[in-house]
């Protein structure tokens, strides 16, 4: 497999306020502990993915940043499952757990959710 498929470049990151607002207002939701995915289809060349961790559940920035890194890495490794679907999505990965989880558990959960997303 080509290493290019395992990248998470800037153009794949969900940063547009308008698109984020659309995801939360009009998007659909799928959930499997400890992740919640909100998504909507959009007209673009690439999937757009953003990550979020609640400050209410994790008070220190160190913990929030670690979980966000885990989410981005899990997406980077399993993005092919999302790419195989025909349409393009704007996706928010939201960590809803109250405790830190091992990276393997997050990756397994994200993989099953991305398969459902098709």
C-alpha positions in Angstrom: 0.0 0.0 0.0 1.2 3.5 -0.8 2.4 5.6 2.2 0.6 8.6 0.7 -2.8 7.1 1.7 -1.8 7.3 5.4 -1.3 11.0 5.7 -3.5 13.6 7.3 -2.6 16.8 5.4 -3.9 20.3 6.1 -6.5 20.1 3.3 -8.3 17.2 5.0 -8.8 19.1 8.3 -12.2 20.5 9.1 -11.6 24.1 9.9 -14.3 26.1 8.1 -16.8 27.6 10.7 -19.6 27.4 8.1 -19.0 23.7 7.5 -18.6 22.9 11.2 -21.9 24.7 11.9 -23.5 22.7 9.2 -22.2 19.4 10.6 -23.7 20.2 14.1 -27.0 21.6 12.8 -27.9 19.3 9.9 -25.6 16.4 10.4 -26.3 12.8 11.5 -24.9 11.1 14.5 -23.5 7.7 15.2 -22.1 6.7 18.6 -20.0 3.9 20.1 -18.4 4.5 23.5 -16.1 6.4 23.9 -16.6 8.2 20.5 -19.4 10.1 18.9 -19.3 11.0 15.2 -21.3 13.8 13.7 -21.2 14.0 9.9 -22.8 15.4 6.9 -22.1 15.1 3.1 -20.5 18.1 1.4 -19.4 19.0 -2.1 -15.6 18.8 -2.0 -12.7 16.8 -3.3 -11.7 15.4 0.1 -13.2 14.3 3.3 -12.9 16.9 6.1 -12.3 15.7 9.6 -12.1 17.6 12.9 -11.6 16.3 16.4 -13.0 17.6 19.7 -12.5 16.7 23.4 -14.6 18.3 26.1 -13.0 20.6 28.6 -15.7 19.6 31.1 -14.4 16.0 31.1 -10.7 16.7 30.9 -9.6 19.8 32.8 -6.0 19.9 31.8 -4.9 20.7 28.3 -2.3 18.0 28.4 -5.0 15.3 28.7 -7.2 16.9 26.0 -4.3 17.2 23.6 -3.2 13.6 24.1 -6.7 12.3 23.3 -6.9 14.6 20.2 -3.6 13.2 19.1 -5.0 9.6 19.6 -8.1 10.5 17.6 -6.1 12.0 14.7 -3.8 9.0 14.6 -6.7 6.6 14.6 -8.3 8.5 11.8 -5.0 8.6 9.9 -4.7 4.8 10.1 -8.3 4.0 9.3 -9.2 6.7 6.8 -9.2 4.2 3.9 -12.5 2.8 5.3 -14.1 6.3 4.8 -12.4 6.9 1.5 -13.9 3.6 0.0 -17.4 5.1 0.3 -18.6 7.0 -2.8 -19.6 10.4 -1.2 -17.5 13.0 0.6 -18.2 13.8 4.2 -17.4 16.5 6.7 -16.9 14.6 10.0 -16.4 15.7 13.6 -14.9 13.1 15.9 -16.0 13.8 19.5 -14.5 12.0 22.5 -17.4 11.5 25.0 -15.6 9.3 27.5 -14.7 10.6 31.0 -11.5 8.6 31.3 -8.4 8.2 29.1 -8.5 5.1 27.0 -5.7 3.1 25.3 -5.0 4.0 21.7 -5.9 0.5 20.6 -9.4 0.8 22.0 -9.9 4.2 20.3 -8.7 2.8 17.0 -11.0 -0.2 17.2 -14.0 2.0 18.0 -13.2 4.5 15.2 -12.8 1.7 12.7 -16.2 0.2 13.4 -17.8 3.7 13.3 -16.2 4.6 10.0 -17.5 1.3 8.5 -21.0 2.3 9.6 -20.7 5.8 8.1 -20.9 4.5 4.6 
